[in-house]
């Protein structure tokens, strides 16, 4: 099913109405070209992070059209006629199709969504520095490198990046969340949503806003976030947070006057970790919905969004950007997000097939590094094959990947390595393609 979903999504590129939505120049791709609109979009999804010239040679070899290859200059010129929104729209099609299936995972009926942000390296181009900003270096740094920030809403149980955005470096991640919450609700078609946040997100406006939207939340927060937290006497109880004038002064969207002198009723749960540290979770989930004993497990499901950024950066090389314009940078960023969702969809289904195999002595799972490299290598053949041959192409892919399965080791715990490395080529993060 996953491969047919991928093909179905990319079939949208043949739709003339869809094409009109994403072309920045009406006359673009109106004449017959060696690399038409559909091929150019597929090319950007497949991007193996080599030089553009080498990528083009590989692409035209794979499509058996090596005599008609184009120059990198022609490619760079034509790509600027395509809005980066093409990849967001394709991703929306993918997500809508994915959640029409009945077997997607939920937690007590909720889609568990983690949100987090990260910093993204971009090319050191003067225009890009002006648009996205630069790293905050020390005072002696005369030419700080270009940087951008990125955030995402991530389905932590189904491993799908629902929404993402790349924006100006060091902009508050809360802006992304507040600006995109309505879009998330529409995208998920009024499903029951449960957002899980790390430290740094909790604020009065979000507590009010999410409850107004009918969205459940779990915030991890320091014990001094609100004064009312000091009055708590048990591990799980309801508190009322006073909305003062100073708190409303930071509101971005809500009417400040409407909420001054009101109170927010919320649930505060304290959890003791194995390190004997106490963590506080703030939620609008009733105890009847999620018991105290489940809260720790629920919160730690958010960790999957951290792993998603690790895959995007180290395996899909989302920071290895070749474009030198804002539109080009966003094209490569959102194309990588779409490819990531294709990969996770395939991985989830293959893992299900493996776990259902009763002949296996041990529990196995897909090696993501092998999957990335193998799919990238075979992506064009898969998406260009007709439906009759599509299953055969996927079977070949599956057989290659099955030779490199990983044994699942339950209850394995490794201490988190907080030491930053300066090595350019880390042996545990070698490229998968």
Secondary structure as GFF3:
##gff-version 3
##sequence-region A 1 433
A	DSSP	alpha_helix	2	10	.	.	.	ID=ss1
A	DSSP	three_ten_helix	11	14	.	.	.	ID=ss2
A	DSSP	alpha_helix	16	22	.	.	.	ID=ss3
A	DSSP	alpha_helix	37	46	.	.	.	ID=ss4
A	DSSP	alpha_helix	52	62	.	.	.	ID=ss5
A	DSSP	three_ten_helix	66	68	.	.	.	ID=ss6
A	DSSP	alpha_helix	72	79	.	.	.	ID=ss7
A	DSSP	alpha_helix	85	98	.	.	.	ID=ss8
A	DSSP	beta_strand	111	121	.	.	.	ID=ss9
A	DSSP	alpha_helix	126	132	.	.	.	ID=ss10
A	DSSP	beta_strand	147	155	.	.	.	ID=ss11
A	DSSP	beta_strand	160	168	.	.	.	ID=ss12
A	DSSP	alpha_helix	173	187	.	.	.	ID=ss13
A	DSSP	beta_strand	193	197	.	.	.	ID=ss14
A	DSSP	alpha_helix	204	212	.	.	.	ID=ss15
A	DSSP	beta_strand	216	221	.	.	.	ID=ss16
A	DSSP	three_ten_helix	227	231	.	.	.	ID=ss17
A	DSSP	beta_strand	236	242	.	.	.	ID=ss18
A	DSSP	alpha_helix	245	248	.	.	.	ID=ss19
A	DSSP	alpha_helix	256	259	.	.	.	ID=ss20
A	DSSP	beta_strand	263	272	.	.	.	ID=ss21
A	DSSP	beta_strand	278	283	.	.	.	ID=ss22
A	DSSP	alpha_helix	292	300	.	.	.	ID=ss23
A	DSSP	alpha_helix	303	310	.	.	.	ID=ss24
A	DSSP	pi_helix	311	315	.	.	.	ID=ss25
A	DSSP	alpha_helix	326	355	.	.	.	ID=ss26
A	DSSP	beta_strand	364	365	.	.	.	ID=ss27
A	DSSP	alpha_helix	368	384	.	.	.	ID=ss28
A	DSSP	alpha_helix	387	402	.	.	.	ID=ss29
A	DSSP	beta_strand	406	407	.	.	.	ID=ss30
A	DSSP	three_ten_helix	427	429	.	.	.	ID=ss31
###
